[in-house]
Amino acid sequence: MRYTKLKLKTRGFTLVELLVVIAIIAALAALSFTVIGKMVAKSRTVTSVNNLKQLYIGAESFAGDHHGIFPATYWGDPDNNQAGKQLWWQALSPYVYNSEDPRKLDGIFRDKADPRVKSISDDDLRWGRWKEVSYMPWVNGTVANTSSVQGISVSRTNDIAGQPYLSTAVNTGSMGIWSESQYNKYVVPSAAWRDNTIVVMYCSGSVEVIKNPTFEKVAPAMVPDED
């Protein structure tokens, strides 16, 4: 009996087939990166909302000890003109967490979408610097007429649901937002952190994520009445 050896001819991928496979892999990778990017952005927004909710609890406690006033910009003791002034975050710090040094702040005061603080760990308790604070207070003028107190008097605010207290901002030093020009200068640029969106906490305690923000949309209680 004679055996015949069959010679099998193997066929490799053609150049076109390889290019198609590579294109499919690239498309899937791009889709994955997009999904991951959206998930990271959503996580940062949720964290910022939670930060502001915690700060509101601290602000309520502070107001209970200080004539119903939320601290904004520099804060002094209205009952003691000789008392040293504090920045708003220094005033809130003891009410937010127990710290032996109220000048030190952790991630509660930082928005991780803020490019200035992305490299800072949320648990890193650092000396309070305005460049590492992602939120800025608003001032409605009710108590800004005294040299020792600049803040928002909740008891005298006509519309606490439409009066912002804190929002994301690009400059959070001793400044406060009291007009549309201040809003355009400090708050609007922070919308670039998350696809033209800002995070705002109101005097009522509600926290809103506002897309395509305008002064009228963000602070209806501060829009001047038309004659």
N, C-alpha and C positions, 0 to 999 in steps of 0.2 A: 504494500500500500504506500502510495506517495502522498506526502503532506505538502500542501502549498502554503507558503507563508504570505499572509496578507499584509500589505504595507499600508498602514493607516496614515492618512495625511491630515495633520493638525492644522487648524485655521486660527490665526490670531485676530485681535481686534484691528479694525481699520482705523485710520487717523480720524475719520469722521465720527466713528463710534466713540473713540476716546474723548473727543471734544464734546460730544453730547453728554457723556457721563460727567465730565469735569464741570460742564455748565449746570447740570442738575445739582451736583454737590455744592457749587457756589451759590445757587439760588436758595437751597435749603439752609446753608450757613447764614446767608443774609437775612432770611426770614427768622432764624433763631435769634440772631443778634437784635433784630427789631423787637421781638417779643420780650427778650431779656431786658432790653433797654426800657420798654414800657413798664415792666414789672418793677424795675429799680426805681423809676420815676414815681410810680404809684406808692411804693413803700416809703419814699422820702416825703411825699405829701402827707401820708397817713401819720408819719412820725411828727411832722410839723404841726398838724392838727392836734395831736395829743400833747405836744409841748405847750401850745397855747391854752389848752384846757387846764393843764396843770398850773400855768401862770395865772389863769383867771381865779383858780381856787386861792392862790397866794394873794392876789390882788383884793379879793373879797375879805380875806382875813386882815389884810393891811388896812383896808377902808374901815373895818370895824373898830380899829384902834386909832384911826385918824380922821374923825369927823365925816366919815362916809366919802372920802376922797381917794381916788386911785392915783398913785404917783406917776408923774410924767416929767420929762427933762430932769432938771435938778430939783431935788426934794429937800425941803427944810421943815423944821418943826414949827407949826403956826403958833404954838404956845410958848415957844422959846426962840426968840430971834437970834440968840447967841449960839444956838446949836449949829454944828457944821452941816453943810449940805452934802447930799448923796446923789449919785446918779440913780435913775429909776430902777435899774436892775440890782443895785446895791440895796435899795430900800425893800425890794421884793424878796431878795435872796433868803433872809432868815425865815420867811413865811413859806418858801417853796421846799426847803430841805434844811436839816440841821447842819450847820457848818460853823466851825469855830471862827472862821474868817469870812464875813459876808462879801468880801471883795473877790472871793474866788467863785467861779461859775463852772457848771458842767454842761452837758449836751442839751438840757432843757431850754437854754437860751440860744441854741444854734439850729439853723435850718440846714440839713445836709445837702440841699440843693444849692446852697450858697457857696460859690467857688472859693470864698475866703476861708471856709471852715471844713472843706471836704477832707483834708488830711488830718483833722483833729479827731481823736477818739471821743465818742459820746461820754465815756466814763472819765475822761481826762479833766480833773478839777484844776483849772488854771486861773491865774490872776486875771480879774475882769478887764478886758480891753474892748473898746468900742468896735474895733475891727473884727472881733470874734463874737459879736452879738448880732443876730440876724433880724431882729425885730426892732421896730421903732414905735414909741407911744404917740398917740394923738392928743391934742389939747383943744378943748372946746371953748376956752376963754372964761369959764365960770369962776375960776380961782387963779387965773394967770395974772391978775392985777396986783398981787402982793409979791414982794421980793423974796419971801421965804418959801412960798408954795406955788408950784406950777403943776397942775394936774387936771383931773376931771372929777367934778363933784357929782357923784351918781344921784344924790338926792335932788339936785337942781337941774339935771339933764332932762329936757323935755321928751326926748325920744331915745331911750337907751338901746332900743333895737336897731336904730339907724345911726348910732354914734359909735364909731370904731374906738377901740382902746389900744390894741396892738396890731401891727401888720408887718409883713416882710418888707425890708427896705435895704437900700445899698449903703446907707450911712446912718449909723446908730449911736452917734456920740451924744452930746448933750442936747441935740435937736429934738423937736417934736413937730408933728404935722398939725397945722391949724388953718391951712388955706389950700386952695387948688394949686397954687404955684409951688408950695412945699410938696404937695402930693406928686406933682409932675416931676419934681427934681429928685426926690428920694424913693418914692414907692414905685412909680411906673418902671424905672430901670430894673427893679427886682423881678418883674414879670418875665424877663428873659431867662430866669433860672429854670422855669418849667413851662415852656411853650405858651408864653403870654398869659400866665396865670399867677395870681397872688393868693396868699392865705391871710384872712382877716379875722380877728377876734373882737367882738362887740361888747359894749358895757353890759349887755343883757346876759353874757356868758356864751352866746352862740358863736361857733367858729365856721366860717364859710370859705370855700375854695372858689374864687371868682375868675372866670375866664373872660378875656377881653375887658379888663377893668377900666371904668371911667370914674371920675370923681363923683358924679351924680349917682352911679350905681353902688359905689363903695360906701359913700358917706352921705346918704340922703338927708340926714338930720343937720348937716353942716352947709347945705346948699342955701345961699341967700334967697329970701323970699322975693319974688318979683312984684314990683309995684303995679 
